[in-house]
Amino acid sequence: MATSSGQVGTPKDAKVGGAKVGSQIGRSLPRLEGRDKVTGRAEYTHTMRLPGMLYAKIFRSTVAHGRIKSIDTSAAKRVPGVYRIITAEDIRTVIPAPYYGPAFHDQPILAVDKVHYVAEEAAQLIVAEYEELPAVFDEVEAAANNTLVHEELKPAGTFADLKHLKGRKGTNVALDFKLRRGDVDKAFAAAAHVFEHTFHTQKVLHLALEPFASIADWNERGVTIYSGSQGPSFVRTEIARLLGWPENRVRIKVPYLGGGFGAKLYIKMEALATALSMIVRRPVKVALTMEEQFYTITRHPSTFVIKTGVDASGRITARKCEVYWNGGAYADVGPRVTQKSGFTASGPYDIDNVWVDSYALYTNLPPAGALRGFGIPQLVWAYESHTDMIARALKLDPLEFRRKNLLREGRPQATGQIVRDAKLDAVLERVAERLNWGKPLARGNGALRRGRGIAVAIKAVISPTTSVANLTIAADGSTTLYCGTVDMGQGSDTAMAQIAGEVLDVPAESVRIVPRDTDVTPYDMGTLGSRSLFHMGHAVRLAAEEAREKIKAMAREVGEPEGSNIPLPDLFKKKFGMQAGNIVGTGTYKPDYVPPDPATGLTDKVTPFWMCAASGAEVEVDTETGHVRITRLITAVDCGRPVNPKIVETQISGAVLMQLGFTMFEKMHIDAGQVTNASLADYKIPAILDVPQAMENETVDSQLSTGPFGAKGVGETATFCVSPAIANAIEDACGVRLTALPLTPEAVFRALRAQANKPLADDA
């Protein structure tokens, strides 16, 4: 029965047993929050106001690396409407140790003594004087450079495998992860062919359409923070640590989130807003402009040196990977990206001898953190371009070369964990089929040349992480779910309601999801890395199962027979004599995990599940201009059993389009540490005319045996293979190989001129 709110079903429909409402898993249910968003009722932190609230504006450094000699705020103080100018010294009066960060306590709330990277003056009347210091911007140079961004490493303690770095000095290396399997040197010596290439990726931006915003409202009893955060539980823990308070004095409330993509993880504006509110004793809002996002958090640029040995039959026998991650001035979650992506740096192939060195580097650029894929798109760009180059050099079909070397079910991945429920072969074969790989391709004529390319990838989802869910059933039979997963547009609220509905046999639309509020919603590690559907999905399942068992126990207690069909409101009245009481279920989920061996990086339990994808592209290259037109872009993913097929479809297409921008044109241009295109006028993101002529996305038949109802996450999966598939297609079309992103017309044109021995003047 439909209600005025658009919900289906009423509380009295809920029953102990009997007729079922039908499976909630596999329904393409419209997103539960969709109506609020399209009607303008949704409230975001950026649009919130509190009584008496002040607005903060940030003065930003104009040098990449320098010691602060003086700050003159006198002119700014005289501007009407300015309530107070606050510096780092003021911050220290309320927070004596004002440093934060998930991996290292390396980021000050406001710059203390020294500035580490360039932004732009936001408060034009403030004047700062600096003693400019040498700066380092390139990740490979930073590894061996004597110009230190930080004098000492200070692990935060959040991640146990970083504790050994405490006190390390004289280095820009924030983490050096290594993986060693077999005997790489011996295998290279015996190989019939050895190939080595170097690949680069550029600095790009998350660019959520809602910029960072936080409001802090402090008093002596505690602080309430309203923030667009992907991880309210972590924010609560970190703010409590900074203040020396118990967590129950810190409350984080998350309104609707206008996109995140990894940018809004951990602490961003929350610490500054809290310190300012403590000083002025009024609510304070820190809301960044679109431009300021460019200075706050970005994606890691990378350099990947990859070397592969191949035997006479075309089998890969050895692979060595050196990956340098440019983390910028503060580590953020970069060391986790470095390690977790390093597990699969050798690719989705069955290789007996693997050597991986993955380095997190400090530089004097804007910080880098998690961005949809957690480093995997940068790695796949390199290893799948490299794989195509090997196949072409050996005159082997690129698809056949991949088939010969692909990891199969039951075989050990490079870490030593056995591969289970990873449909690598299925995604690869589906894309090949959709591309008509075995049939001739019309190659074009004249200046227009056509080609096609393919790529396949694997990712280990991050672990170990914990999720907790609470679920209550009221005396009228209605269900309310409390969980910390933040719905930022990916449809997680809808999926969690479907999981709860499946267990309790109620329509998902009738399940209310409580907005994220750390005073009432329980702990969750964070909404990141495609972990939520699996981890929080299991926690919700467990909470609903516990509630279901309590319903059955109540029915037995009041004398109902097994299989009773009594409506829940009647059951509560039979138990309490009136409409009273609650049933509460709690679920906690943390998968098994075995830390990698410090010496080898090997472990037989590195991930609770594998993420798999393949992409194929057909392109048309204008050899006179370098312009590339993508005529077809095909992506197939393994997401287990789709909980909500329509949401899965939009997640795939959104991920593909986001990575398309990173592939073809997005790039932060930086001159001496200064971002020179920090606006949407100068930083191009995909528009409707950039969408490929034919974009085909699908899932393959799959079931994750350990997943909630067979499902696993999908938010990142479709980003993995887009870049190398397009680059491989460009080479197939016109014979030029690009090894650095983005694949701009200028880059293609320069490569074509170099191929013809007619380089442009500045390339000569």
Residue pairs with C-beta under 8 A, 6 or more apart in sequence:
1 8
1 9
1 10
1 13
2 8
3 10
6 35
6 509
7 507
7 509
7 510
8 507
8 509
8 510
9 21
9 506
9 507
9 509
9 510
10 510
11 474
11 476
11 477
11 478
11 510
11 568
11 569
12 476
12 477
12 567
12 568
12 569
13 21
13 477
13 506
13 507
13 510
13 567
14 473
14 477
14 478
14 479
14 504
14 505
14 506
14 510
14 567
14 568
15 505
15 565
15 566
15 567
15 568
16 551
16 552
16 555
16 560
16 564
16 565
16 566
16 568
16 571
17 563
17 564
17 565
18 563
18 564
18 565
19 565
20 505
21 501
21 505
21 506
21 507
23 502
24 497
24 498
24 499
24 501
24 502
24 507
24 508
25 498
25 499
25 502
25 641
25 643
25 709
25 711
26 641
26 642
26 643
26 644
26 645
27 498
27 508
27 644
28 644
28 645
28 646
28 647
29 494
29 498
29 508
29 509
29 644
29 646
30 494
30 646
31 491
31 493
31 494
31 647
32 493
32 494
32 497
32 508
32 509
32 513
33 42
33 256
33 487
33 493
33 494
35 41
36 42
36 256
37 256
42 255
42 256
43 255
43 256
44 210
44 213
44 228
44 255
44 256
44 257
44 258
45 210
45 213
45 214
45 215
45 226
45 227
45 228
45 255
45 287
46 210
46 211
46 213
46 228
46 258
46 287
48 215
48 226
48 255
48 285
49 285
50 215
50 217
50 226
50 283
50 285
51 283
52 282
52 283
53 215
53 282
53 283
53 284
53 285
54 83
54 276
54 280
54 282
54 283
54 284
54 285
55 284
55 285
55 287
56 272
56 273
56 276
56 284
56 285
56 286
57 122
57 123
58 122
58 123
58 272
58 286
58 288
58 292
59 121
59 122
59 123
59 126
59 128
60 118
60 119
60 120
60 121
60 122
60 292
60 295
61 111
61 115
61 117
61 118
61 119
61 128
61 130
62 118
62 120
62 121
62 128
62 130
63 115
63 118
63 130
63 132
63 673
64 116
64 117
64 118
64 135
64 137
64 364
64 365
64 672
64 673
64 674
65 114
65 115
65 116
65 117
65 132
65 133
65 134
65 135
65 147
65 149
65 364
65 673
66 114
66 115
66 130
66 131
66 132
66 133
67 113
67 114
67 130
67 131
67 133
68 111
68 113
68 114
68 115
68 128
68 129
68 130
69 129
69 130
69 131
70 128
70 129
71 87
71 126
71 127
71 128
71 129
72 126
72 127
72 128
72 129
73 85
73 87
73 126
75 125
75 126
75 127
76 82
76 85
76 123
76 125
76 126
77 85
79 125
83 280
84 279
84 280
85 126
86 110
86 275
86 276
86 279
86 280
87 110
88 98
88 108
88 109
88 110
88 111
88 112
90 279
91 98
91 109
91 110
91 275
91 279
92 98
92 112
93 279
94 275
94 278
94 279
95 109
95 242
95 243
95 271
95 275
95 278
97 105
97 242
98 108
98 109
98 110
98 112
98 242
98 271
98 275
99 105
99 106
99 107
99 108
99 109
99 154
100 107
100 109
100 238
100 242
100 267
100 271
101 107
101 156
101 266
101 267
101 330
101 331
101 332
102 156
102 158
102 159
102 234
102 238
102 265
102 266
102 267
102 332
102 333
102 336
103 155
103 156
103 158
103 159
103 162
103 174
103 175
103 331
103 332
103 333
103 334
103 335
103 336
104 153
104 154
104 155
104 156
104 162
104 174
104 330
104 331
104 335
105 154
105 155
105 156
106 150
106 153
106 154
106 330
106 331
107 267
107 330
107 332
107 367
109 271
109 272
109 275
110 272
114 133
115 130
116 149
116 150
116 329
116 330
116 364
117 295
117 328
117 329
117 364
117 365
117 366
117 367
117 673
118 295
118 364
118 366
118 672
118 673
118 674
118 675
119 292
119 295
119 366
120 291
120 295
120 674
120 678
122 292
133 147
134 147
135 147
135 364
135 672
135 673
136 142
136 145
136 147
136 149
136 172
136 363
136 364
137 363
137 364
137 365
137 670
137 673
138 326
138 363
139 301
139 302
139 303
139 324
139 325
139 326
139 359
139 361
139 363
140 303
140 324
142 149
142 172
142 326
142 361
142 362
142 363
143 172
143 173
143 324
143 359
143 361
145 172
147 172
148 170
148 171
148 172
148 362
149 172
149 329
149 362
149 363
149 364
150 172
150 362
151 169
152 167
152 168
152 169
153 165
153 166
153 167
153 168
153 169
153 171
153 174
154 166
155 162
155 163
155 165
155 166
156 162
157 163
158 234
159 335
159 336
160 595
161 339
161 595
161 596
162 175
162 335
165 174
165 175
172 361
172 362
172 363
173 359
173 360
173 361
173 362
174 327
174 331
174 334
174 335
174 338
174 360
174 361
174 362
175 334
175 335
175 338
175 339
175 358
175 359
175 360
176 357
176 358
176 359
176 360
177 338
177 339
177 342
177 356
177 357
177 358
177 359
177 601
178 355
178 356
178 357
178 358
178 600
178 601
179 342
179 343
179 345
179 354
179 355
179 356
179 414
179 415
179 596
179 600
179 601
179 602
180 354
180 355
180 356
180 599
180 600
180 601
180 602
181 352
181 353
181 354
181 355
181 414
181 415
181 416
181 600
181 602
182 318
182 352
182 353
182 354
183 353
184 318
184 319
184 320
184 353
184 354
184 355
186 353
187 309
187 317
187 318
187 352
187 353
188 194
188 307
188 309
188 318
188 320
190 309
190 311
190 317
191 309
191 310
191 311
191 317
191 318
192 310
192 311
192 312
193 309
193 310
193 390
193 393
193 394
194 307
194 308
194 309
194 310
195 307
195 308
195 310
195 386
195 389
195 390
195 393
196 305
196 306
196 307
196 308
197 305
197 306
197 382
197 385
197 386
197 389
197 739
198 303
198 304
198 305
198 306
198 739
199 303
199 304
199 306
199 381
199 382
199 385
199 386
199 739
199 740
200 301
200 302
200 303
200 304
200 739
200 740
200 741
201 300
201 301
201 302
201 304
201 377
201 378
201 381
201 740
201 741
202 301
202 662
202 666
202 667
202 668
202 740
202 741
202 742
203 298
203 299
203 300
203 301
203 326
203 365
203 366
203 368
203 667
203 668
203 670
204 298
204 299
204 371
204 661
204 662
204 666
204 667
204 668
205 293
205 294
205 298
205 299
205 666
205 668
205 683
206 259
206 260
206 261
206 262
206 263
206 293
206 297
206 298
206 299
206 371
206 372
207 290
207 293
207 680
207 683
207 685
208 258
208 259
208 260
208 261
208 263
208 264
208 293
209 258
209 259
210 228
210 257
210 258
210 259
211 287
211 288
211 289
211 290
211 292
211 293
212 228
212 263
212 264
212 268
212 269
212 286
212 287
212 288
212 292
212 293
212 296
213 227
213 228
213 269
213 285
213 286
213 287
213 288
214 225
214 226
214 227
214 228
214 229
214 268
214 269
214 270
214 272
214 273
214 285
214 286
214 287
215 225
215 226
215 227
215 273
215 283
215 284
215 285
215 286
216 223
216 224
216 225
216 270
216 273
216 274
216 276
216 277
216 283
216 284
217 223
217 224
217 225
217 226
217 277
217 283
218 274
218 277
218 278
218 281
219 281
221 249
222 245
222 248
222 249
222 250
222 251
223 239
223 243
223 249
223 250
223 251
223 274
223 277
223 278
224 251
224 253
225 235
225 239
225 250
225 251
225 252
225 253
225 270
225 273
225 274
226 253
226 254
226 255
227 235
227 252
227 253
227 254
227 268
227 269
227 270
227 273
228 254
228 255
228 257
228 258
228 260
228 264
229 235
229 252
229 254
229 257
229 264
229 265
229 268
229 270
229 486
230 257
230 260
230 262
230 264
230 265
230 486
230 488
230 526
230 527
230 528
231 264
231 265
231 266
231 486
231 524
231 525
231 526
231 527
231 528
232 252
232 253
232 254
232 484
232 486
232 516
232 517
232 518
232 521
233 252
233 484
233 518
233 523
233 524
233 525
233 526
234 265
234 266
234 267
234 525
234 526
235 252
235 266
235 267
235 270
236 247
236 250
236 251
236 252
236 518
237 247
238 266
238 267
238 270
238 271
239 245
239 250
239 252
239 267
239 270
239 271
239 274
240 246
240 247
240 249
240 250
242 271
242 274
243 249
243 250
243 274
247 518
250 518
251 517
251 518
251 519
252 270
252 516
252 517
252 518
253 515
253 516
253 517
253 518
254 486
254 515
254 516
254 517
255 515
257 264
257 486
257 487
257 488
257 489
258 488
258 489
259 488
259 489
260 486
260 488
260 527
261 371
261 372
261 658
262 369
262 370
262 371
262 372
262 374
262 528
263 293
263 296
263 297
263 369
263 370
263 371
264 488
265 333
265 369
265 370
265 526
265 527
265 528
266 332
266 333
266 369
266 526
268 296
268 297
269 286
269 287
269 288
272 286
273 284
273 285
273 286
276 284
276 286
277 283
277 284
288 296
290 679
290 680
291 678
291 679
294 366
294 668
294 675
294 678
294 683
295 366
295 675
295 678
296 366
296 367
297 332
297 366
297 367
297 368
297 369
298 328
298 365
298 366
298 367
298 368
298 369
298 371
298 668
299 368
299 369
299 371
299 378
299 662
300 325
300 326
300 327
300 334
300 337
300 368
300 371
300 375
300 378
301 326
301 365
301 368
302 323
302 324
302 325
302 326
302 375
302 378
302 379
303 323
303 324
304 321
304 322
304 323
304 324
304 345
304 378
304 379
304 381
304 382
304 383
305 321
305 322
305 323
306 319
306 320
306 321
306 322
306 382
306 383
306 386
307 318
307 319
307 320
307 321
308 316
308 318
308 319
308 320
308 386
308 390
309 316
309 317
309 318
309 319
309 353
310 316
310 317
310 390
310 394
311 317
313 404
314 394
314 396
314 401
314 404
314 405
315 404
315 405
316 349
316 350
316 351
316 405
317 351
317 352
317 353
318 351
318 352
318 353
318 354
318 355
319 346
319 347
319 349
319 351
319 353
319 354
319 355
320 354
320 355
320 356
321 345
321 346
321 354
321 355
321 356
321 357
321 358
321 383
322 357
322 359
323 338
323 341
323 342
323 345
323 356
323 357
323 358
323 359
323 379
324 359
324 361
325 334
325 337
325 338
325 358
325 359
325 360
325 361
325 368
325 375
326 361
326 363
326 365
326 368
327 334
327 360
327 361
327 362
327 363
327 367
327 368
328 334
328 362
328 363
328 364
328 365
328 366
328 367
328 368
329 362
329 363
329 364
329 365
329 366
329 367
330 362
330 367
331 360
331 362
331 367
332 367
332 368
332 369
332 370
333 369
333 370
334 360
334 367
334 368
334 369
335 360
336 370
336 374
336 462
337 360
337 369
337 370
337 374
337 375
338 358
338 359
338 360
338 375
339 358
339 596
340 374
340 375
340 460
340 462
340 529
341 358
341 374
341 375
341 376
341 378
341 379
341 459
342 356
342 358
342 601
343 413
343 414
343 415
343 460
343 596
343 601
343 606
343 607
344 376
344 379
344 413
344 414
344 458
344 459
344 460
345 356
345 358
345 379
345 383
346 354
346 356
346 383
346 414
347 379
347 380
347 383
347 384
347 387
347 457
347 458
348 406
348 407
348 424
348 456
348 457
348 458
348 612
349 387
349 402
349 405
349 406
349 407
350 405
350 406
350 407
350 408
350 411
351 405
351 414
354 414
356 414
356 601
364 673
365 670
365 673
366 668
366 675
370 528
370 529
372 655
372 658
372 659
372 715
372 716
372 719
373 459
373 659
373 716
373 719
373 720
374 459
374 462
374 528
374 529
374 716
376 457
376 459
376 716
376 719
376 720
377 659
377 662
377 719
377 720
377 722
377 723
380 455
380 457
380 720
380 721
380 723
380 724
381 723
381 724
381 727
381 741
382 724
383 724
384 455
384 456
384 457
384 721
384 724
384 725
384 728
385 724
385 727
385 728
385 737
385 739
387 398
387 401
387 402
387 455
388 398
388 453
388 455
388 724
388 727
388 728
388 731
389 737
390 401
391 397
391 398
391 400
391 401
391 402
392 398
392 731
394 401
398 453
398 454
398 728
399 428
399 432
399 437
399 454
402 428
402 454
402 456
403 425
403 428
406 424
406 425
406 428
406 456
407 413
407 419
407 422
407 424
407 458
408 419
408 424
408 425
409 419
409 420
409 421
409 422
410 418
410 419
410 420
411 418
411 419
412 418
412 419
413 419
413 458
413 460
413 606
413 610
415 460
415 596
415 601
415 602
415 603
415 604
415 606
416 602
416 603
416 604
416 606
417 460
417 603
417 604
417 605
417 606
417 607
418 604
419 610
420 610
420 705
421 609
421 610
421 640
421 702
421 703
421 704
421 705
421 706
421 707
422 458
422 609
422 610
422 612
422 638
423 612
423 638
423 700
423 701
423 702
424 456
424 458
424 612
424 614
424 638
426 636
426 638
426 700
426 701
426 702
427 456
427 612
427 613
427 614
427 636
427 637
427 638
427 700
428 454
428 456
428 614
430 614
430 636
430 698
430 700
431 454
431 456
431 614
431 615
431 616
431 634
431 635
431 636
432 438
432 454
432 616
434 616
434 634
434 636
434 696
435 452
435 454
435 616
435 618
435 632
435 634
437 452
437 454
437 616
441 450
441 451
441 452
441 618
442 450
443 449
443 450
443 451
443 733
444 450
444 620
444 733
447 622
447 623
447 624
448 620
448 621
448 622
448 623
449 620
449 621
449 623
449 733
449 734
450 618
450 619
450 620
450 621
450 631
450 733
451 618
451 619
451 621
451 729
451 730
451 731
451 732
451 733
451 734
452 616
452 617
452 618
452 619
452 729
452 732
453 616
453 617
453 619
453 724
453 725
453 726
453 727
453 728
453 729
453 730
453 731
453 732
454 614
454 615
454 616
454 617
454 725
454 728
455 614
455 615
455 616
455 720
455 721
455 724
455 725
455 728
456 612
456 613
456 614
456 721
457 612
457 613
457 614
457 720
457 721
458 610
458 611
458 612
459 610
459 611
459 612
459 716
459 717
459 720
460 606
460 607
460 610
460 611
461 529
461 530
461 531
461 534
461 607
461 608
461 609
461 610
461 611
461 712
461 713
462 528
462 529
462 531
462 607
463 591
463 593
463 606
463 607
463 608
464 590
464 591
464 593
465 525
465 526
465 531
465 535
465 590
466 523
466 524
466 525
466 535
466 588
466 589
466 590
467 483
467 484
467 485
467 523
467 524
467 525
467 532
467 535
467 536
467 538
467 539
467 588
467 589
467 590
468 483
468 484
468 522
468 523
468 524
468 539
468 586
468 587
468 588
468 589
469 481
469 482
469 483
469 496
469 522
469 536
469 539
469 540
469 542
469 543
469 586
469 587
470 481
470 482
470 483
470 521
470 522
470 543
470 584
470 585
470 586
470 587
471 479
471 480
471 481
471 482
471 500
471 540
471 543
471 544
471 546
471 547
471 584
471 585
471 586
471 587
472 479
472 480
472 482
472 547
472 582
472 583
472 584
472 585
473 479
473 480
473 504
473 547
473 551
473 568
473 582
473 583
473 584
473 585
474 480
474 582
475 569
475 572
475 573
475 576
475 579
475 580
475 581
475 582
476 568
476 569
476 572
476 579
477 567
477 568
477 569
477 572
478 510
478 512
479 500
479 501
479 504
479 506
479 510
479 511
479 512
480 511
480 512
480 514
481 496
481 497
481 500
481 511
481 512
481 513
481 514
481 540
481 543
482 514
482 520
482 521
482 522
483 496
483 513
483 521
483 522
483 524
483 536
483 539
483 540
484 516
484 518
484 521
484 522
484 523
484 524
484 536
485 492
485 493
485 496
485 524
485 527
485 532
485 536
486 492
486 516
486 527
487 493
487 494
487 513
488 527
490 647
490 651
490 715
491 644
491 647
491 650
491 651
492 527
492 532
492 533
492 536
493 513
494 508
494 644
494 647
495 533
495 537
495 643
495 644
495 647
496 513
496 536
496 537
496 540
497 508
497 509
497 511
497 513
498 508
498 643
498 644
499 537
499 540
499 541
499 544
499 643
499 708
499 709
500 506
500 508
500 511
500 540
500 541
500 543
500 544
501 507
501 508
501 510
501 511
502 709
503 541
503 544
503 545
503 548
504 544
504 547
504 548
514 520
514 521
515 521
522 586
524 532
524 535
524 536
525 531
525 535
529 713
529 716
530 611
530 712
530 713
530 714
530 715
530 716
530 717
531 713
532 713
533 643
533 708
533 711
533 712
533 713
533 714
534 608
534 609
534 704
534 707
534 708
534 711
534 712
534 713
535 589
535 590
535 591
535 608
536 589
537 643
537 707
537 708
537 709
537 711
538 587
538 589
538 708
539 587
539 588
539 589
540 587
540 708
541 587
541 708
541 709
542 585
542 586
542 587
542 588
542 589
543 585
543 586
543 587
544 585
544 587
545 585
545 587
546 585
546 586
546 587
547 583
547 584
547 585
548 585
550 583
550 584
550 585
551 568
551 571
551 583
554 571
554 575
554 583
555 564
555 566
555 571
557 575
558 571
558 574
558 575
560 566
560 571
560 574
566 574
569 579
572 579
572 580
572 581
573 579
575 581
591 608
591 706
592 605
592 608
593 605
593 606
593 608
594 603
594 604
594 605
594 606
595 603
596 602
596 603
596 606
597 603
608 706
609 640
609 704
609 706
609 707
609 712
611 637
611 638
611 712
611 713
611 714
611 716
611 717
611 720
612 637
612 638
612 717
613 635
613 636
613 637
613 638
613 717
613 718
613 720
613 721
614 635
614 636
614 721
615 633
615 634
615 635
615 636
615 656
615 718
615 720
615 721
615 722
615 725
616 632
616 633
616 634
616 635
616 725
617 630
617 632
617 633
617 634
617 722
617 725
617 726
617 728
617 729
618 630
618 631
618 632
618 729
619 628
619 629
619 630
619 631
619 726
619 729
619 730
619 733
620 628
620 629
620 631
620 733
621 627
621 628
621 629
621 730
621 733
621 734
621 748
622 628
622 629
623 734
623 752
625 745
625 749
626 744
626 745
626 746
626 747
626 748
626 749
626 750
626 751
626 752
627 745
627 748
628 664
628 726
628 730
628 743
628 745
628 748
629 693
630 660
630 692
630 693
630 726
631 692
631 693
631 694
632 692
632 693
632 694
632 695
632 696
633 656
633 660
633 692
633 694
633 695
633 696
633 722
633 725
633 726
634 695
634 696
634 697
635 652
635 656
635 696
635 697
635 698
635 718
635 721
635 722
636 697
636 698
636 699
636 700
637 652
637 697
637 698
637 699
637 700
637 714
637 717
637 718
638 699
638 700
638 702
638 712
638 717
639 648
639 699
639 702
639 711
639 712
639 713
639 714
639 717
640 702
640 703
640 704
640 707
640 710
640 711
640 712
641 702
641 703
641 704
641 707
641 709
641 710
641 711
642 648
642 699
642 711
642 714
643 709
643 711
645 699
648 699
648 714
649 697
651 714
651 715
651 718
652 697
652 698
652 699
652 714
652 717
652 718
653 695
653 697
653 718
655 715
655 716
655 717
655 718
655 719
656 695
656 697
656 718
656 719
656 722
657 686
657 691
658 686
658 719
659 718
659 719
659 722
659 723
660 686
660 690
660 692
660 722
661 684
661 685
661 686
661 690
662 723
662 741
662 742
663 722
663 723
663 726
663 727
663 741
663 742
663 743
664 686
664 690
664 726
664 742
664 743
664 744
665 684
665 742
665 744
666 683
666 684
666 685
666 742
667 683
667 741
667 742
668 675
668 677
668 678
668 683
669 675
669 676
669 677
669 682
670 676
676 682
677 683
697 718
699 714
702 710
703 710
704 710
704 711
704 712
723 741
723 743
726 743
727 737
727 738
727 743
730 736
730 738
730 743
730 748
731 737
734 748
734 752
735 755
736 748
736 751
736 752
736 754
736 755
737 751
738 747
738 748
738 751
740 747
750 759
750 760
750 763
753 759
753 760
753 763
754 763
